[in-house]
Amino acid sequence: MKTKAKVLSVIRIAVLENPETKRKVCIRVTKDGHLAGLRYVQRFGVKKVATWMEVEAKSWAQATKLVRAGKGKKVAP
């Protein structure tokens, strides 16, 4: 019997600083570096980020834990 390999998706995360609270916030990013969501663009005043992290994970929670631990591939186009 063969078992199916678990499929991990690549999740792209940028770490930005919240201008109001000065805390670091993880935001989902598209593959060309744009923030995924208009409300994040309005809140942070940034449309496109210069660098982000790519992590293979099953869920958003798992991906953010990996990014905070320093794992993943840093991307700077």
C-alpha positions as CSV (number, residue, x, y, z in Angstrom):
1,M,0.0,0.0,0.0
2,K,1.2,3.5,-0.8
3,T,0.4,6.4,1.4
4,K,-0.2,9.8,0.0
5,A,2.4,12.4,0.8
6,K,1.0,15.4,2.7
7,V,0.8,18.4,0.6
8,L,2.2,21.6,2.2
9,S,1.4,24.9,0.6
10,V,3.8,27.8,0.4
11,I,2.6,30.7,2.6
12,R,4.2,34.1,2.1
13,I,4.4,36.3,5.2
14,A,5.8,39.8,5.6
15,V,6.5,41.2,9.1
16,L,5.5,44.8,9.4
17,E,5.4,47.2,12.3
18,N,2.0,48.6,13.3
19,P,2.3,52.4,13.3
20,E,-0.2,52.8,16.2
21,T,1.1,50.2,18.6
22,K,4.7,49.7,17.3
23,R,4.2,45.9,17.5
24,K,5.4,43.5,14.8
25,V,2.5,42.0,12.8
26,C,2.5,39.1,10.3
27,I,0.7,39.9,7.1
28,R,0.0,37.5,4.2
29,V,1.6,38.6,0.9
30,T,1.1,37.6,-2.7
31,K,3.9,36.1,-4.8
32,D,4.9,39.4,-6.2
33,G,5.0,41.2,-2.8
34,H,1.7,43.0,-2.6
35,L,-0.2,42.9,0.7
36,A,-3.2,40.4,0.5
37,G,-6.1,42.6,1.5
38,L,-7.1,46.2,0.9
39,R,-7.7,46.8,4.6
40,Y,-4.1,46.1,5.4
41,V,-3.0,48.5,2.7
42,Q,-5.2,51.2,4.3
43,R,-4.1,50.4,7.8
44,F,-0.3,50.2,7.3
45,G,0.0,52.6,4.3
46,V,2.1,50.1,2.3
47,K,1.0,48.4,-0.9
48,K,4.1,46.4,-1.7
49,V,6.8,45.1,0.6
50,A,10.5,44.7,-0.3
51,T,11.2,41.4,1.5
52,W,9.1,38.6,2.9
53,M,9.4,35.0,4.1
54,E,8.2,31.9,2.3
55,V,7.3,28.9,4.5
56,E,5.9,25.5,3.7
57,A,3.0,24.9,6.1
58,K,-0.5,23.4,6.4
59,S,-2.1,26.4,8.2
60,W,-1.6,30.1,8.9
61,A,-0.9,29.3,12.6
62,Q,1.9,26.9,11.7
63,A,3.4,29.3,9.2
64,T,3.5,32.2,11.7
65,K,5.2,30.0,14.3
66,L,7.8,29.1,11.8
67,V,8.5,32.7,10.7
68,R,8.8,33.8,14.4
69,A,11.2,31.0,14.9
70,G,13.3,32.3,12.0
71,K,12.7,29.4,9.7
72,G,11.7,29.7,6.0
73,K,13.3,31.3,3.0
74,K,13.7,35.0,2.8
75,V,12.7,36.5,-0.6
76,A,13.7,39.9,-1.9
77,P,12.9,40.2,-5.6
